[in-house]
Amino acid sequence: MEQVVVITGAGGGLGSIFAKEFAKDGRKVAILDFNLEAAGRVAEEIRASGGRAAAFSCDVTDKASLEAARRNVRETFGACDVLINCAGIQDPLAKTTKEAYEPGDELGTETDDESRTLFNLDGSRLLKVMNVNWLGTFTACQVFAVDMVGREGCSIINITSMAAYDALSMVPAYASSKAAVDMFTRWLSNYISNEYGKVRVNAVAPGYFLTPLNHDMYVNPDGSYTARYDHVIHRTPMGRLGEPEELVGALKFFADPQLSGYITGQVIAVDGGFLSCPGI
């Protein structure tokens, strides 16, 4: 399929897998990442397998950086047809160390990294997560949609999370940022999917997948699984974590105007049934 697919955060984790899978279908894949070296490795692997890919340096929190990436993508491959917003972070210092309040938490000091609670989390760390996950998604759409509006078959696909549905413990910044991405997806579809814009906007909400971003939440240093892993599996009817490749079908569905040409403003949960299970 002769589409130009732009993927932010494609230098590692889920984004690199998405890039490789889209390249298999003959699409031209632009790999955007803050870490240009990592993006380059992914692009080289794709080219070595006969695919078409190029790496571009990009900081999604910097509009000028995104605009430079857009110009470079146009010069290399042409205008963007599909934008996949995969760039995201989780900052350990933006997480609490406890699932719920305990008496005395309010007495903690701001420098106590061993006991991070509502009362001593550093707001700047939370804002850092929000800036990458939510504002980065917004800005990437703002920049790349310039080349998408008014053209048939263009699609924006955001990556949200189970955290957008459930108030997951310990991750206030990450959960809030993904909830914002979820609502922004719906808002943007109302704005840009009309007869003039013609751009479909949807999202994929991964359930629980083992990635470098969340590895330490599910696996102990000794290789055993954490209590949080057990909680997740208890609420997942399929009884396992997902494989990253299992997200690709939903992405390709949204990317293909022949399959999803009348779908916009929707979020597909790829979660092994997690959302359908109350855990009791």
Buried (B, 14 or more C-beta within 10 A) or exposed (E): BEBBBBBBBBBBBBBBBBBBBBBEBEBBBBBBBBBBEBBBBBBEBBEEEEBBBBBBBBBBBBBEBBBBBBEBBBEBBEBBBBBBBBBBBBBEBBBBEBEEEEEEBEEBEEEEEEBBBEBBBBEEBBBBBBBBBBBBBBBBBBBBBEBBEEEEBBBBBBBBBBBBBEEBBBBBBBBBBBBBBBEBBBEBBEEBBEEEBBBBBBBBBBBBBBBEBBEEBBBEEEEEEEEBBEBBBEBBEEEEBBEBEEBBEBBBBBBBBEEBEEBBBBBBBBBBEBBEBEEE
